[in-house]
Amino acid sequence: MAINRFVDEFFYHVPAVEPLRDVLIDILSDLESKDVAVSTRYNEIASVVESSPEGGTRIRINPRSGTAQQPLNPLWDLIHEWGHVLEGTAGG
């Protein structure tokens, strides 16, 4: 996973949460260690965990899902999906 590319794209769309950059990198590093890919999606607001027949898992987040009043939404979406990975319920 290209963590830096995802982080840059994420904060391009969600600059208000830039102070949480290290938190985002820690989450992405943990997911990478579990062979879970993370990418953006712009065709849907909701985040999703997808699994492939080959056994791969991918979390897809829309960094535009936040608003000026709720800029944390995309980060919360990622944390929510990360929770599914930690519980072992991702992609099911």
Order of alpha helices (4+ residues) and beta strands (2+ residues): alpha-alpha-beta-beta-beta-alpha
